[in-house]
C-alpha cells in the first residue's frame, strides 16, 4: 500500500499543478502588448537619455518606476523607501604622460591606460624586458629564467601556436584563457613587474579617461599597464637586430633585455556618485515571510558620442515586464486573490557596469535571502534571435533551471504545458557554452547566495548594445507571451505549499 501511495501522491500533485488556475488566467489578461508598449515607450524614450548608471537619465527612470509602484499600492522595499541607494566609484585619469627615448606620445592615439587599476606613478625606466606573450602555463612559460621584479616589461597580445595552427596551450584552434589581457596583466603582477607595456598590433583608439564603475572604495596596486601601438613599439625596439613580431612569436627562447628610456606619469582622481535599485513588496498572506523575486535591470549605456543608446530590449523589456507583472499581482491582491508568499519587484541599476546593483542588494538584502524561494529574472525578452531555428514567434531561452533546485525544471515545464505551450530552449545551460549567459545577468548574484533562479532571455541580435535598440524593433505580441509565462510561473511559486528545494550545489 505504501509503495502505491507515493507514486499516486506524486501523480495527484503533478496533475494539480498542471491544471490551469482560473484566477491566474484572469489576472494574466492585464498583461497586454499595448500596455507593455506604453510603458516601454517611456522607459526607452529619449527623455531617459539611455539610463546610464549614476546619470540624470537613470534617476529619471528610477523615479518613473518608483511612481508606478506607489500607484499600485505596493509597499517600499527598503527601510529608506522604494529606492535602495548605493555608492558608485569611478577612477578617472587626471594626468597622463608617456615618452620613449624622449619621444612623447598622445593618449588615445598611440597609447592608452586603464584608470580602473592604476596606481599614481612618476617613474623612469632605462631598460625593458621583452617577455613574449607574457604567459605562464605548465606547457609554456614566457617568464622562464627571467627576473622582472621592479622592471618595465613588454608583452604582446595573442598566444603561441603550433605548426598546424592550433594553440599550444588549449590544443585547439580556440584561444585559451591565458591569452586574455586580464590573465596576462595578473601574471605580470604576480612576477613583480612594475610597468607593463602591452603591444597591440591593431591599437584601439580611445578618448576615454575613465575606468569602470565599482561599489566599494579600493586602491590600485601592482603594475600599471600601458597599451601601445606599433608606432610606440617601433620606437622602443629601434636598433634591435631582429623583428619584434618574430621575436614575440618565438616565445621565451628569444626573450631579452634591451636599452630604452621610458618616462611615465599617471595620476587619477576617484569620483564618488550614487545610484539606486528600485524595490517594492506585495505582502503575502499565510506565507508572507517567504518571498518570490521578480527582477530586471533598468540601466543601459546612456549617451555615447552624441548618440542615445535607448536599450529598448536590453533591458527596457525586462524592466517593463516587472512593472506589468506588478500591476497584475496588485490587481489580484485588490480582488482578494493575493499570493501566499510576498512578492518583491526589483529593478536594479549597474548591470551594464558589472551586475553592480544586484551585487549590492544581495550584499545588503532587505529580506532574508534564505527565505527567498526563487528569483525570476527577465533580461531582454522583446526581440527575436535571428539565428533561432524553431518557431521564432513562440520561444524563450530559459537559463539556470538545471542549477540549485531540482524543482525548477519540473515546475517550469508544468506551467508552460498548462498555460503557454512555448518552446523553452535550454541550450545556454550548457556549462561549455562560450557565451556564459548564466553569469551575465542579475540572477547570478542571487544564485551565488543559494537562491534558485530562472533567467528569461530572447537571445542577441544585430542591435545588441547599439543605439538602434529601439522600441519600434520590439515584437510586443511575443513579449506578451513571454511575460505571461513568467507571471504564471511566479503565481505558482508564490502559492505552492513548499519553497523551491535547494538540493543542487552551486557550480
GIZI-V418194 format. One line per field, one symbol per residue. burial: + if it has 9 or more other ideal C-beta (glycine too) atoms within 8 Angstrom, else -. Layout:
# GIZI-V418194
burial=???
This chain:
# GIZI-V418194
burial=-------------+--+---+--++-++-++-+-+++-+++++++--++++++++-++++++-+++-+++-+-+-+++---+++-+-++++++--++++++---+-++-++++++-++--+-+-+-+++++++++++--+-++--+-+--+++++++-++-----+++++-----+-++---+++-+++-+-++++++++--+-------+-+++----+--+++++++--++++++------+--++--++-++--+-+++++++++-+--+-++++++++-+--++-++++++++++++++----++++++++++++++++++++++++++----++++++++++++++++-++++++++---++-+-+++++++++++++++--+-----++++++++-+++-++++++++++-+++-+-+++-++---+---++--+++++++--++++++++++-+-++----+++-++++-++++++++++++++++++----+---+---
